[in-house]
Structures are given as C-alpha cells and as structure tokens.
C-alpha cells in the first residue's frame, strides 16, 4: 500500500480500497461514500476548490477534498455533519 493507507489497514474494507484508487469521483459516489446529503456535500466541495466541470459532467478531486476536510474538521462537522468514512490521522 502506498501513502498513509497502511496506518488504517485494520479499518479499511474492499469498498474503501476501490474508492482510494480513484483521483476524480462523481458527486453521487462521493455523497454516498461520505454519507452526506447532495447539497451540503456540493457546498463543501466548492469551498475546497475540488470541483471540476467538463461540459455537463461534474468531477470532484478526492485528494483536494480530503485535504480540506482534514484541515477544517470543526467547520465541516458544524455545517455539514460528521464524515462517516474519513479516517482520522494518528496523533
């Protein structure tokens, strides 16, 4: 495994591994994975600067979004609820 994934290997299932293989995800994939509503999730992704539009397709850069969510946990939790699947960094 690359990066910091090995730190959370006891918490990761097959769905997580498949999700981590993608750099760009759809809005529907992201809202289901992070267990959030569509509008709050879209607002969060826009604040993070992670949304890319190609014609009518909307893609979210997963790396930018997760970095933003880790840097602003209180803001994100207060406005949008907790993230069911975002692994917490070891302290």
Secondary structure as GFF3:
##gff-version 3
##sequence-region A 1 91
A	DSSP	three_ten_helix	5	8	.	.	.	ID=ss1
A	DSSP	alpha_helix	14	20	.	.	.	ID=ss2
A	DSSP	beta_strand	24	26	.	.	.	ID=ss3
A	DSSP	alpha_helix	27	33	.	.	.	ID=ss4
A	DSSP	alpha_helix	38	48	.	.	.	ID=ss5
A	DSSP	beta_strand	51	54	.	.	.	ID=ss6
A	DSSP	beta_strand	57	61	.	.	.	ID=ss7
A	DSSP	alpha_helix	62	71	.	.	.	ID=ss8
A	DSSP	alpha_helix	73	80	.	.	.	ID=ss9
###
